[in-house]
Amino acid sequence: MAEEKNIANIDEEDLTEKAQYLLKYGVLGLILLALLCAGIMYFIHSGKSTMTVYDAKVESQMVGVKSKAAGKVTEILVEDGDHVEAGQVVAKMAVNVTEEDIKQLEQTVELSEKNLEQLKHGQTVTVPTYDVGTSGYNPAAQQNLASAAARMQRMNELFEMGAISAVKRDEAAAEYAAAQAAASQSAAPSPSYRTMTQPTDPKIIEQAELQLQQAKAALNNARQDSQATDIVAPVAGTLYYTDIKEDSEVKPGQTIVRIGDAGSIWLEARLTPEQMEKVRLGQFASYEIEGRELSGTVQEILGTEEEKDDSAQNTEPRESVANEDDRRVVKISIPSDLSFNLKPGVKAAVKFALDS
């Protein structure tokens, strides 16, 4: 029994020693294997070559800040090249809309509303009538006279509003005179008179409704223009002057300043045909801008400068640069979460990672 117990103890000691040996050198082996893998990855990564292009600069979508009304620029509140935020007032102007203009437009709206209301109630006219038994009585001539009288009255109203020319008014007056002459020839010498209301032609009512809508629209536009004294930046970015200066007269929709949109920026590098053979879409690239290391990928490969302008889809055109050496433009992404303001036009050198 003692011998069996000694043998069991010896076996347990051997197993313990083996387990300790495996644990000690197994962990060491795993560490060596990890270091070997890291070395291989480093060798592979460091073995990749790069291509450096020095002709690169930051570009952005250009947004025009336009005037909403005609007037004069009285003050420009920012300097050329300043960073502005969306909603910031960048200039002020004095618009050409006056209080007298607005009052006249308000009167036009009021007259148009009254005119439409009258037309909807019909037109009231006074016409001569004759006894049916009177010799020579002509009912058709009397009806024509009533219609001509209503038309002449309507044309006079429109002429006073400025909606028709004097020629149209005179034509209606001539028609009434002719109808009156025809009615007097066929009527009895002593007519009686009566007042009657005729429904207005639906087309005339439709025209009056359109005139009222136009009058209201003109008034609303004038009121908005009178408030358009502040020129506001629609986006955040870098502001650039145009030819517009203080005291310049501007028209509605005219560009006062331009902004390089900070929310739509990229890096453009110009490559020779030989360099282009080593670049593809999605390729990794690193670059330094104003002392900061950044990286991105190739987003777009353009051809001529004209194609570059078309692809940018700018709201404001950019000047085309001569492409005498047949170089092509490559657009590289810029991180969107930058902690600093990046201005268009900043130069950069780009390193493209090349496949081994």
C-alpha positions as CSV (number, residue, x, y, z in Angstrom):
1,M,0.0,0.0,0.0
2,A,2.8,2.4,0.8
3,E,4.5,1.7,-2.6
4,E,1.2,2.4,-4.4
5,K,0.8,5.7,-2.5
6,N,4.3,6.8,-3.4
7,I,3.8,6.0,-7.1
8,A,0.6,8.1,-7.1
9,N,2.4,11.0,-5.5
10,I,5.1,10.8,-8.1
11,D,2.6,10.8,-10.9
12,E,0.8,13.8,-9.5
13,E,4.1,15.7,-9.2
14,D,5.0,14.8,-12.8
15,L,1.6,16.1,-14.0
16,T,2.0,19.3,-12.1
17,E,5.5,19.9,-13.5
18,K,4.2,19.3,-17.0
19,A,1.3,21.7,-16.5
20,Q,3.5,24.4,-15.2
21,Y,5.9,23.9,-18.1
22,L,3.1,24.1,-20.7
23,L,1.6,27.1,-19.0
24,K,5.0,28.9,-18.8
25,Y,6.3,28.2,-22.3
26,G,2.8,28.2,-23.9
27,V,2.1,31.8,-22.9
28,L,5.6,32.8,-24.1
29,G,4.9,31.1,-27.4
30,L,1.7,33.0,-27.8
31,I,3.5,36.3,-27.1
32,L,6.1,35.5,-29.6
33,L,3.5,34.5,-32.2
34,A,1.7,37.9,-31.6
35,L,4.9,39.8,-32.0
36,L,5.6,37.9,-35.2
37,C,2.2,38.7,-36.7
38,A,2.7,42.4,-35.7
39,G,6.0,42.4,-37.4
40,I,4.6,40.9,-40.5
41,M,1.8,43.5,-40.6
42,Y,4.3,46.3,-40.0
43,F,6.5,45.0,-42.8
44,I,3.5,44.8,-45.2
45,H,2.4,48.3,-44.2
46,S,5.8,49.9,-44.3
47,G,6.5,48.1,-47.6
48,K,3.7,50.1,-49.3
49,S,5.0,53.0,-51.3
50,T,3.4,56.4,-51.6
51,M,3.1,59.1,-54.2
52,T,3.2,62.7,-53.2
53,V,1.4,65.4,-55.2
54,Y,2.2,69.0,-54.2
55,D,-0.4,70.8,-56.4
56,A,-3.5,70.5,-54.2
57,K,-5.8,73.0,-52.4
58,V,-9.0,73.1,-50.5
59,E,-12.2,73.8,-52.5
60,S,-15.8,74.3,-51.5
61,Q,-19.2,74.9,-53.0
62,M,-19.7,78.6,-53.5
63,V,-23.1,80.0,-52.4
64,G,-24.2,83.4,-53.5
65,V,-25.8,85.8,-51.0
66,K,-28.3,87.7,-53.0
67,S,-30.5,90.8,-52.4
68,K,-34.2,90.3,-52.1
69,A,-35.2,93.7,-53.4
70,A,-33.9,96.6,-55.4
71,G,-32.1,99.2,-53.4
72,K,-28.7,100.5,-52.3
73,V,-26.1,98.6,-50.2
74,T,-25.5,100.9,-47.2
75,E,-23.0,98.8,-45.2
76,I,-21.0,95.6,-45.4
77,L,-20.4,94.2,-41.9
78,V,-17.7,91.5,-42.6
79,E,-14.2,91.5,-44.2
80,D,-13.2,89.6,-47.2
81,G,-12.1,86.1,-46.1
82,D,-13.9,86.2,-42.7
83,H,-15.6,83.1,-41.4
84,V,-19.4,83.6,-41.0
85,E,-22.1,81.5,-39.4
86,A,-25.5,80.7,-41.0
87,G,-28.0,83.4,-40.2
88,Q,-25.4,86.1,-39.6
89,V,-26.1,89.5,-41.0
90,V,-23.3,90.3,-43.5
91,A,-24.6,93.5,-45.0
92,K,-27.4,96.1,-44.8
93,M,-29.3,97.9,-47.6
94,A,-31.9,100.5,-48.1
95,V,-34.7,99.2,-50.3
96,N,-36.5,101.3,-52.9
97,V,-40.0,100.5,-51.6
98,T,-41.6,103.5,-49.8
99,E,-44.6,103.9,-47.6
100,E,-46.4,105.8,-50.4
101,D,-45.9,102.7,-52.6
102,I,-47.5,100.5,-50.1
103,K,-50.4,102.8,-49.6
104,Q,-51.1,102.9,-53.3
105,L,-51.0,99.1,-53.5
106,E,-53.4,98.9,-50.5
107,Q,-55.9,101.2,-52.3
108,T,-55.6,99.0,-55.4
109,V,-56.5,95.9,-53.4
110,E,-59.4,97.7,-51.8
111,L,-60.8,98.8,-55.2
112,S,-60.3,95.3,-56.6
113,E,-62.3,93.8,-53.7
114,K,-65.2,96.3,-54.2
115,N,-65.2,95.7,-57.9
116,L,-65.4,91.9,-57.5
117,E,-68.2,92.2,-55.0
118,Q,-70.2,94.4,-57.3
119,L,-69.8,92.1,-60.2
120,K,-71.0,89.1,-58.2
121,H,-74.2,91.0,-57.4
122,G,-74.8,91.8,-61.0
123,Q,-74.9,95.1,-63.0
124,T,-77.9,97.5,-62.5
125,V,-78.8,99.5,-65.6
126,T,-81.7,101.8,-66.6
127,V,-83.0,101.3,-70.1
128,P,-86.0,102.8,-72.1
129,T,-89.0,100.5,-72.6
130,Y,-91.9,100.8,-75.0
131,D,-95.4,99.5,-75.1
132,V,-95.5,96.2,-77.0
133,G,-98.5,97.4,-78.9
134,T,-96.6,100.4,-80.2
135,S,-96.2,100.4,-83.9
136,G,-92.6,99.7,-84.9
137,Y,-91.6,98.2,-81.5
138,N,-88.6,95.9,-81.7
139,P,-87.9,93.8,-78.6
140,A,-84.5,92.6,-80.0
141,A,-83.3,96.2,-80.4
142,Q,-84.4,96.9,-76.8
143,Q,-82.4,93.9,-75.5
144,N,-79.4,94.9,-77.5
145,L,-79.6,98.4,-76.0
146,A,-79.7,97.0,-72.4
147,S,-76.7,94.8,-73.1
148,A,-74.8,97.6,-74.7
149,A,-75.6,99.9,-71.7
150,A,-74.3,97.3,-69.2
151,R,-71.1,96.7,-71.2
152,M,-70.4,100.5,-71.5
153,Q,-70.8,100.9,-67.7
154,R,-68.5,98.0,-67.1
155,M,-65.8,99.3,-69.5
156,N,-66.0,102.7,-67.8
157,E,-65.3,101.1,-64.4
158,L,-62.4,99.1,-65.8
159,F,-60.9,102.2,-67.5
160,E,-61.1,104.1,-64.2
161,M,-59.2,101.3,-62.5
162,G,-56.5,101.3,-65.3
163,A,-57.4,97.7,-66.4
164,I,-58.2,98.6,-70.0
165,S,-57.2,101.2,-72.5
166,A,-59.2,104.2,-73.7
167,V,-59.7,102.4,-77.0
168,K,-61.7,99.6,-75.4
169,R,-63.8,102.1,-73.4
170,D,-64.6,104.1,-76.6
171,E,-65.6,100.9,-78.5
172,A,-68.1,100.1,-75.8
173,A,-69.5,103.7,-75.9
174,A,-69.8,103.5,-79.7
175,E,-71.7,100.2,-79.4
176,Y,-74.1,101.7,-76.9
177,A,-74.7,104.7,-79.2
178,A,-75.5,102.4,-82.1
179,A,-77.8,100.3,-80.0
180,Q,-79.6,103.4,-78.7
181,A,-80.1,104.7,-82.3
182,A,-81.5,101.4,-83.4
183,A,-83.8,101.2,-80.5
184,S,-85.1,104.8,-81.0
185,Q,-85.9,104.2,-84.6
186,S,-88.1,101.2,-83.8
187,A,-89.7,102.6,-80.6
188,A,-92.6,104.8,-79.9
189,P,-91.9,108.5,-79.5
190,S,-92.5,108.5,-75.7
191,P,-90.7,105.6,-74.0
192,S,-90.8,104.7,-70.3
193,Y,-87.8,103.8,-68.3
194,R,-87.1,100.9,-66.0
195,T,-84.1,99.7,-63.9
196,M,-83.0,96.1,-64.2
197,T,-80.1,93.9,-62.9
198,Q,-78.2,91.7,-65.3
199,P,-76.0,88.9,-64.1
200,T,-72.3,89.4,-64.9
201,D,-70.6,87.2,-67.4
202,P,-68.6,84.5,-65.5
203,K,-65.5,85.3,-67.5
204,I,-65.6,88.9,-66.3
205,I,-65.9,87.7,-62.7
206,E,-63.0,85.3,-63.2
207,Q,-60.9,88.2,-64.6
208,A,-61.8,90.4,-61.6
209,E,-60.7,87.6,-59.2
210,L,-57.4,87.3,-61.0
211,Q,-56.9,91.1,-60.8
212,L,-57.5,90.9,-57.0
213,Q,-55.0,88.1,-56.6
214,Q,-52.4,90.0,-58.5
215,A,-53.0,93.1,-56.4
216,K,-52.7,91.2,-53.2
217,A,-49.5,89.5,-54.4
218,A,-48.0,92.9,-55.3
219,L,-48.8,94.3,-51.9
220,N,-47.3,91.3,-50.1
221,N,-44.1,91.5,-52.1
222,A,-43.8,95.2,-51.4
223,R,-44.3,94.7,-47.7
224,Q,-41.6,91.9,-47.7
225,D,-39.2,94.0,-49.7
226,S,-39.6,96.9,-47.3
227,Q,-38.4,94.6,-44.6
228,A,-35.4,93.2,-46.6
229,T,-32.9,95.5,-45.1
230,D,-30.6,92.8,-43.7
231,I,-28.6,90.6,-46.0
232,V,-28.1,87.2,-44.1
233,A,-25.6,84.4,-44.7
234,P,-27.6,81.3,-45.8
235,V,-24.7,78.9,-44.8
236,A,-21.6,78.9,-42.6
237,G,-18.3,79.3,-44.3
238,T,-15.7,81.7,-45.7
239,L,-17.0,85.0,-47.1
240,Y,-15.6,86.5,-50.3
241,Y,-16.3,90.0,-51.7
242,T,-17.7,90.6,-55.2
243,D,-17.7,93.8,-57.2
244,I,-20.5,95.1,-55.0
245,K,-19.3,97.9,-52.7
246,E,-21.0,100.1,-50.1
247,D,-23.4,102.6,-51.8
248,S,-23.8,100.3,-54.8
249,E,-27.2,100.1,-56.4
250,V,-28.5,96.5,-56.7
251,K,-31.3,94.7,-58.3
252,P,-33.5,91.9,-56.9
253,G,-31.6,88.6,-56.9
254,Q,-28.2,90.2,-57.5
255,T,-25.2,88.6,-55.7
256,I,-23.7,90.8,-53.0
257,V,-21.1,88.5,-51.5
258,R,-20.2,84.8,-51.9
259,I,-19.6,82.1,-49.2
260,G,-17.5,79.0,-49.5
261,D,-19.8,76.5,-47.8
262,A,-18.1,75.0,-44.8
263,G,-20.5,72.0,-45.0
264,S,-19.4,71.1,-48.5
265,I,-15.6,71.2,-48.8
266,W,-13.0,68.9,-50.4
267,L,-9.4,68.7,-51.4
268,E,-8.5,69.0,-55.1
269,A,-5.2,67.6,-56.4
270,R,-4.1,68.1,-60.0
271,L,-2.3,65.0,-61.4
272,T,-0.3,64.3,-64.6
273,P,-1.4,61.4,-66.8
274,E,1.5,59.3,-65.4
275,Q,0.3,60.0,-61.9
276,M,-3.3,59.2,-62.8
277,E,-2.3,55.7,-63.7
278,K,-1.6,55.1,-60.0
279,V,-4.8,56.5,-58.6
280,R,-8.3,54.9,-58.3
281,L,-11.6,55.7,-56.7
282,G,-11.7,55.0,-53.0
283,Q,-7.9,55.1,-52.7
284,F,-6.5,56.3,-49.3
285,A,-4.7,59.6,-49.1
286,S,-3.1,61.6,-46.3
287,Y,-2.3,65.3,-46.3
288,E,-1.3,68.2,-44.0
289,I,-3.3,71.4,-43.9
290,E,-2.2,74.3,-41.7
291,G,0.0,72.0,-39.6
292,R,-2.7,69.4,-39.0
293,E,-2.5,65.8,-40.3
294,L,-5.7,64.7,-42.1
295,S,-6.7,61.8,-44.3
296,G,-9.4,60.9,-46.7
297,T,-10.2,58.9,-49.8
298,V,-10.5,59.6,-53.5
299,Q,-14.1,60.5,-54.1
300,E,-14.1,61.6,-57.8
301,I,-11.8,61.8,-60.7
302,L,-12.4,64.6,-63.2
303,G,-11.1,65.5,-66.5
304,T,-10.9,69.0,-67.8
305,E,-11.4,72.1,-65.7
306,E,-14.8,72.5,-67.4
307,E,-15.9,69.0,-66.2
308,K,-14.6,70.0,-62.7
309,D,-16.9,73.1,-62.7
310,D,-19.9,71.0,-63.8
311,S,-19.4,68.3,-61.2
312,A,-19.1,70.7,-58.3
313,Q,-22.7,71.9,-59.0
314,N,-21.9,75.3,-57.4
315,T,-24.6,77.8,-57.0
316,E,-22.0,80.3,-58.1
317,P,-19.6,79.7,-61.1
318,R,-15.9,79.4,-60.4
319,E,-13.2,80.7,-62.7
320,S,-11.8,78.1,-65.0
321,V,-8.0,77.5,-64.7
322,A,-6.1,76.7,-67.9
323,N,-5.3,73.0,-68.2
324,E,-2.2,73.4,-70.5
325,D,-0.3,70.4,-69.2
326,D,-3.3,68.0,-69.6
327,R,-3.4,67.3,-65.8
328,R,-6.6,65.9,-64.3
329,V,-8.4,66.8,-61.1
330,V,-8.9,64.4,-58.2
331,K,-11.3,65.2,-55.4
332,I,-10.3,63.9,-52.0
333,S,-12.7,63.8,-49.0
334,I,-12.1,66.0,-45.9
335,P,-13.3,64.9,-42.5
336,S,-16.7,66.6,-41.6
337,D,-16.0,66.8,-37.8
338,L,-13.1,69.3,-37.9
339,S,-12.4,71.3,-34.8
340,F,-11.1,74.3,-36.8
341,N,-12.3,76.5,-39.7
342,L,-10.9,75.4,-43.0
343,K,-10.8,78.1,-45.7
344,P,-11.0,77.4,-49.4
345,G,-7.8,78.0,-51.3
346,V,-5.4,76.6,-48.6
347,K,-2.6,74.7,-50.2
348,A,-1.7,71.1,-49.3
349,A,0.6,68.3,-50.3
350,V,-1.1,64.9,-50.7
351,K,0.4,61.4,-50.2
352,F,-1.4,58.6,-52.0
353,A,-1.0,55.1,-50.6
354,L,0.0,52.9,-53.5
355,D,-0.7,49.2,-53.7
356,S,2.4,47.0,-53.5
